[in-house]
Amino acid sequence: MEIRIQISDRAYQSLVAHGGRIKGSVGLVSPLVGNFNEYSQQPAAVREGERFIRLRHGKACVSRSRVSLRLNIHLNEAGICPAESIESESREAGHFVNHTLEDFRDTFGW
């Protein structure tokens, strides 16, 4: 089966210049025609100054503009009580956030 896909000029130029792949999704306009939509990528400047800590089941991030905590606990993990993991890892993340925000305050004066 053949499908015609339309991509943006920027995506095409990136493919030609760098080769490789571009991550994205295809939305079908009709059974034989689709549009390719490139996934957004944050520029390095947005991530600059971001600090993170890896936890057993996730990650905590702190930047000048936001704080985030992500945990993913599989219920079939042997010997793991999800409630205890959430409690202990969020406490660990909280200590990390407090320490990092103090560093940001000292560095950036806020």
HUWO-V493586 format. One record per run of one state. SS is the DSSP state (2 for helix, 1 for strand, 0 for the rest). FROM is the first residue (numbers start at 1). LEN is the number of residues. If there is no record, write none. Layout:
# HUWO-V493586
[[SS | FROM | LEN] [SS | FROM | LEN]]
This chain:
# HUWO-V493586
[[0 | 1 | 3] [1 | 4 | 3] [0 | 7 | 2] [2 | 9 | 10] [0 | 19 | 5] [1 | 24 | 7] [0 | 31 | 2] [1 | 33 | 6] [0 | 39 | 5] [2 | 44 | 4] [0 | 48 | 3] [1 | 51 | 5] [0 | 56 | 2] [1 | 58 | 5] [0 | 63 | 4] [1 | 67 | 5] [0 | 72 | 10] [2 | 82 | 27] [0 | 109 | 2]]
